[in-house]
Amino acid sequence: MRTVRLASLNAYKLGSGTISNSSWKARVTAIGEVAPDILALQEVIVDETRPHGEWAAEASAIIQQLAAETGLSATTVRADGTPGPTAMANNLARGWYTALLWNPSTVRFVAGSFRPYGAPDFWHGFTTARFDIGAAKPIKVGSYHGDPIRPSWRKSEGFRIKSIFRTTGGAEPGAVLGDFNGLSAAKASRSDGERYYDPEPYLEQDHDDLEYQLLEGTIGTIQLADRRQSEALLRRDFMVDAAARLGVPWQATTGQWKDGQGDPDPWGPRRIDLVYVTRPVAPALVSHRTHNSPAAREATDHRLVACEIAPSKISAEQ
């Protein structure tokens, strides 16, 4: 059975100054180890002190360099068949980009399908495109980076993502991968009943940054994670959380870097790098894993996650 591998990587402030340093090489190695057919990339950054008009060229150069060194492509194709811009998006007010890269030997970019979304819908840009992966219909893939400090914005972003993948009364074949900056609301069956797949990580924590992650009104009391961002996506299985649906053992995707290595992390180990697929793609899920090689641990403060889908099992349901 032929499968297609989707992966996501928050590359930790991937800027022009990182090109060719040890962390850049570790990122290239980690991506090569996973060998994605489609890669959702987050946290490409530019020098925001430079004129705004120079940001896109700088971000494009970084992404294209990474694509060249990993054997992937990031160049879109316009509807008329001519080469288009790099598959990337930001919110215009911030020089932080998301992007999509793909293996042109295994999947085909659908001409004219690239859509970059920015403000006011997304704090970071949301990059989408369609790919012919050998299924009955192309699949739409999105690279997402959630608002880091406002749970209410993450909730709104969740609804906006859903609108981008909806059809009248249903969902189109698709997948959203990225750093959600929040916990999933997916459930898992356990011996003591149905619980969240991701256990509550904040119950005993006491620091100022909790307000970025907790459900309003629970700070200092029961301290529950705000999961509203994904509740809309998961409602009626419009989308499913790939790891939870497959029942793979829980693994954190952040929290492995200690203070002094990158930005301080007061929240501890969490799973916030997620893969969601829409209802038609859910039957096609084959595997999900969190990549934890030495190169992956050196590359970034987020672990790379990957899932495989079988194009032949994508449902015709909309």
N, C-alpha and C positions, 0 to 999 in steps of 0.2 A: 504494500500500500504506500503510495507516494504521499509524503508530508511536506509541509512548508513551515519553516521556522520563523517566528516573530520574536523579536527581542527588544528590550528597553534598557537604556543606560542614561542615568544622570551623571554627566561627565565631570562634575565639580569644577565650575568656573574655567571652562575650556576656552582660553583666550590665545591671542597671537603670541604672547610671551611664553606659553607652555610648549609651543611647537618644538619638537626634537629633544625636550628634556626627558628625564627618566619617567615621569608620570605620563607624559604623552606616549612614550614607547609602551608603557604598561597598558594604556588604554587600547592601543593598536593590537597588542598581543591578546588582551582579553576578548576583544571583538573577534579576532581571528579564531580563538579557541571555541567560541560559540558558533561562529559561521552562520550568521543570520541571513535569511532571504530578504527580510525587511527589518530595519533597525529604526526604532524611535529614539531620538537623541534629545536630551534636555541640557540646559545650562551652558550653552555657548554664549560667551559674553564679549562685549567690545568695550573700548575705552570711551566712557560716556562724557569725558571732557572734550573729546574731539567734536567737530561740527556734526550735527545730526545727519546731514546728507552723506557722511562718510561711513556711517554705521553698517549699512547693508553690504557694502563692498568688503568691509573688514570681516563681518560674520560669514559671508559667502566664501571668502578665501580660506578661513579656518575649516569650514565644513568640507569644502572641496579637497583640501589637503588631507583631511582625515579619510575621506572617501577614496582618494587615490592610494593611500597607504594600506587600506583594508580591502581593496579590490571591489569596492562598492561604487554606486553612482548616486549623485544627489542632484542631477540636472533634469529638470522637468521638460516635458514636451508640450508645446502649445497645440491647440486644436487643429491648426493647419500643418502640423508635423514638424515645425521648426523648433530648435532648442529653446527652452524657456529659462526662467530664473532658477536659482537654487531652491530646493524644497525646504523653506524655512519660514518662520513667522515670529514677530515680536509685537508688542503693543504700542509701538511708535514712541511712547514716552520713556521706555526703558530699553537699554541695550542688552537684554537677555533674550535669547532665541531658543526655540525648539526647532527640530528638523527631522526629516525622514531620509534615510539612505536605503538602497536596495541592491540586490545582486541581479544585474541585467541578464545573466545567463540562466536564471531560474524563475524569475517573475518579470512580467512586462508592465511598465508604466503605461497607464491609459491616457492617451493624449487629451489635453484640455481639462484634466481632472484635479489639478493642483488648486487648493484653496487655503490661503493663509488668513487666520482670524486673529484680531487683536482687540484693543479697547473699543467699546466699554465692556465687551463680553468676557475678556480674559486678562488677568494680571500679567501673565506671561503669554506669549503667542501660542496659538493652537494650529498645528500644521496638519493638513489632511490631503490625501490623494487616493486614487483608486488604482488597483493593480489586478492584472489578469494572472491568476495563480493556477489556472487550469480547472476552475469550477464552472458551473453553468453560467454564473454572472461574476463580474469583477467584485472584489472586496474593497471596501473603503477602510483605510487605516489612518488613525490620528495619533500624533505625538503631543502629549499634554504635560504641563507643569502647573500644579495647583497653587493658588494663592497661599503664601507661607504664613500669613499673620491674621487672616480674617475668616473665621469659620462661615460667616454669613455669605461672604463672597464665594467661598468654595461651594456652598449650596447652590448659589446662582449659576456658577460655572457648570455644575452637574446638570442642571436643567438645560443649559445652552448646548452642552455636548449631546444630550438626548435629542434635542431638536435637530441637530445636524445629521443624526443617524436615523431619524424617523421617516416613515412613509405614512400615508393616510391610513391610520388604524394599525400600524405595525412598524417593523424595523427592517432596514436594509442590511445585507450581509456586511459585517464590519467588525473592527477591533479598535480599542483605545488602549494605548500603553503609555506609561509615564510615571513621573513622581507626583503622586496625588497630594502630598503633604497632609494627609489625613488617613484615618483608618477606614477600612472597608466595613460595610454593614452586612456582608455576606454571613450566612448562618451555616453551621455544620452540626450534624447529628452526633451526639456523644452518648456514652452509657447512661449519663444522668439527665438526658434530654437534649433539646436543641439549644445551642449556644452560639454566640458569635465565633466565627473561625479565628478571628484575632482577639485574644483575651484583653481585658482592660489593663493598660500599662501604667495608668496615672494614679491609681488608688492611693498610694502611699507617698506620692511626690509632693514637694512643697517648694515651689520657686515661682518667680514672676512670669515665666514664659508659658505657664499652664493655660493662661487665658487664650492663647493662640490655638489650643487643641481641645479644650473642654467644652461640653455642652453648657450653654448659658444657664446660670443658676445653680450649677453643681460644684463650682470652685469652693474649696474649703469644706465641702460636705461629702457627697458620694463620689465626686470627681470622675464623671463618665465622659468618655471620648465623644466628640461631636462627629457623628457619622452621616449627617444629613446630605453631604456631598454625593454619596453613592446610593442613598436610599431611593432617589428617583430613578437612577440608572437600573437598579436591581428590581424595581417594582414589576410584578407580573413577569419576571424573567425577561424584561426588555433587553437587559444585558446580564451576563453572569460573570462572576469572579472566577477566572480559570483555575487558580490554585484551590479555592474552596470547592468548586464543582467537581474537580478531579480527586479531591480528598488527599492531596499530597501532604506529607508532614510539614508542619508550620516551620518557616524559617524567617528570621529577621532580614530586612534589606538595608537597614541603617543601624548605627550604633557601634560599628566595629572600630572606628577611629577614636582614639582617646584624645582628651583635651591636649592641645598643643600640636596636634596633627590636623590641620584644617580648622574649620570653625568649631567652637565648643558645642557639644550636644547634650542638653540637659534632660532629654527625654528617654535616653537609654535605647535598647534594642527594640525596633518596631518594624513592621512590614508596611511600607507606604509606597513602594514601587510595584505597581499593579498591572495586571493584564485583564481587561474586560472584553468579552466578545458578545455580539448581539445574538438574539434568539436564533436566527438561521444558522449561525456558526457554532452554537453550543454543541450540537451533536457531533461536530467534527473535531472537538478537542481530543488530543491524543496524550499530551504530556505537558508538564510544567516543571521548571526547575529554577533554582537560585544558584548562580554561578559563583563559586567561592575559591577560585585558584589563587596562588600567590600574586599573579599579575593583576587579577581583579581586585584583590585587597589593597594593592599599592595604587591602583589607578584612580580611585575615587572613594568618597565616603558613602556611596550607595553601591549596593551589589547589583550586578547585571542580572536581569530576569529574562527567561525565555520560555516560550510555549510552542508546541507543534500542533498543527491542524491538518486534517486530511481533506483536501479540496473535494474529493468525491462524495464526502458525507455532509457537505454544506446543504442545508435544507432549502427547498424552493419556497418555503413559507415566507411571507412578508408580514 
